[in-house]
């Protein structure tokens, strides 16, 4: 038996096992979809009731702030209710203008108040040769031939790949 015949046999076994795994994942997804169709209406109804109950509770709290002066919050049935100081929200329409004004009015705090992010540009670095990349401290992985085992990826194949990746992580 030649090496190619041996590899063809191993590839056939691999392909058959992937097909079996794909069938099992499809069956799993079908069952999950069935459970979703069965359970989602009840979940949606309960969600609506929870939202309604939350609104009623919020209205009652807003109607009686005097009940939460000291302490400002209480815990009933595992739920914290009451009042807290609002955090507020910062907004600006023109971030460039805010940066300019920080530089003008607080030049000594520029590094503290302005976030600057510098990262290497992989696309631009790709244009450099390996010698120049090494001078910059960039390592280049092997560019020779590498083994390829990659089925055409459909939705099920993507899930199979994710499961296989997860299985490798579970063992570690």
C-alpha positions in Angstrom: 0.0 0.0 0.0 1.4 3.4 -1.0 1.6 6.4 1.3 -1.1 8.1 -0.7 -3.4 5.1 -0.4 -2.8 5.0 3.4 -3.5 8.7 3.7 -6.7 8.3 1.5 -7.9 5.6 4.0 -7.2 7.8 7.0 -9.0 10.7 5.3 -12.0 8.5 4.6 -12.2 7.5 8.3 -11.8 11.1 9.4 -14.5 12.2 7.0 -16.9 9.5 8.1 -16.4 10.5 11.8 -16.9 14.2 11.0 -20.1 13.3 9.2 -21.3 11.3 12.2 -20.4 14.2 14.5 -22.2 16.6 12.1 -25.3 14.5 12.2 -25.3 14.4 15.9 -24.8 18.2 16.2 -27.7 18.7 13.7 -29.9 16.4 15.8 -28.8 18.4 18.9 -29.7 21.7 17.2 -33.1 20.3 16.1 -33.9 19.3 19.7 -32.7 22.7 21.0 -34.9 24.5 18.4 -37.9 22.3 19.5 -37.3 23.2 23.1 -37.0 26.9 22.2 -40.3 26.7 20.3 -41.9 25.1 23.3 -40.5 27.3 26.1 -40.1 30.7 24.5 -43.9 31.7 24.6 -43.9 31.1 28.4 -40.6 33.0 28.8 -42.0 35.9 26.8 -45.2 36.0 28.9 -43.2 35.9 32.1 -40.8 38.6 30.9 -43.8 40.9 30.2 -45.1 40.2 33.7 -41.7 41.0 35.2 -41.5 44.3 33.3 -45.0 45.2 34.5 -44.1 44.3 38.1 -40.9 46.4 37.8 -42.8 49.4 36.6 -45.3 49.1 39.5 -42.5 48.8 42.0 -40.7 51.8 40.5 -43.8 53.9 40.6 -44.3 52.9 44.3 -40.7 53.9 45.1 -41.0 57.2 43.3 -44.3 57.9 45.1 -42.7 57.3 48.6 -39.1 58.6 48.6 -39.6 59.6 52.3 -39.5 55.9 53.2 -35.8 55.8 52.1 -34.1 58.7 53.8 -31.9 56.6 56.1 -31.1 54.0 55.0 -31.5 54.9 51.4 -32.0 51.3 50.4 -33.6 48.2 51.9 -33.5 44.5 50.9 -36.8 42.6 50.6 -37.0 39.1 49.3 -33.5 39.2 47.9 -34.1 42.5 46.0 -32.5 45.8 46.9 -34.9 48.7 46.6 -34.6 52.4 47.4 -32.5 55.2 46.0 -28.9 55.9 45.2 -27.0 58.9 43.9 -27.0 58.9 40.1 -23.7 58.5 38.4 -24.5 61.0 35.6 -23.4 60.6 32.1 -20.8 62.5 30.1 -21.5 63.2 26.5 -19.9 65.2 23.8 -20.8 65.7 20.1 -17.3 66.5 18.9 -14.5 64.5 20.5 -11.8 66.3 18.5 -13.0 69.6 19.9 -12.9 68.2 23.5 -9.3 67.0 22.9 -8.4 70.5 21.5 -9.9 72.2 24.6 -8.2 69.8 27.0 -4.9 70.7 25.3 -5.7 74.4 25.5 -7.0 74.6 29.1 -5.2 71.6 30.8 -1.9 71.1 28.9 -0.3 69.7 32.0 -3.0 66.9 32.2 -3.0 65.9 28.5 -1.6 62.4 29.2 -4.1 61.9 32.0 -7.2 63.2 30.2 -6.6 62.0 26.6 -6.3 58.3 25.7 -3.8 57.6 23.0 -3.5 54.2 21.6 -0.6 53.2 19.4 -0.4 49.7 17.9 1.6 48.2 15.1 -0.3 48.0 11.8 -0.1 44.4 10.6 -1.2 45.4 7.0 1.6 47.9 6.7 4.2 45.6 8.4 3.2 42.9 5.9 5.0 44.9 3.2 8.4 44.6 5.0 10.7 41.7 4.4 11.5 39.2 7.1 14.9 40.8 7.9 13.4 44.2 8.6 10.6 42.6 10.6 13.2 40.8 12.8 15.0 44.2 13.3 11.7 45.5 14.7 11.3 42.5 17.1 8.5 41.0 15.0 8.7 37.2 14.7 7.5 35.6 11.5 6.0 32.2 11.6 7.0 29.5 9.2 6.1 30.4 5.7 6.7 26.9 4.2 4.2 24.2 3.6 1.9 23.3 6.4 -0.6 20.5 6.9 -4.1 21.3 5.8 -7.2 19.4 7.1 -10.1 21.7 6.5 -13.6 20.6 5.4 -15.7 23.1 3.6 -17.4 25.0 6.4 -21.1 25.3 6.5 -23.1 26.3 9.6 -23.0 22.8 11.1 -19.3 22.6 10.2 -18.6 25.8 12.1 -20.3 24.4 15.2 -18.4 21.2 14.9 -15.2 23.1 14.7 -16.2 25.2 17.8 -17.0 22.0 19.6 -13.7 20.4 18.7 -11.8 23.5 19.8 -13.7 23.5 23.0 -13.0 19.8 23.5 -9.3 20.6 23.2 -9.6 23.3 25.8 -11.5 21.0 28.2 -8.6 18.6 28.2 -6.0 21.2 29.0 
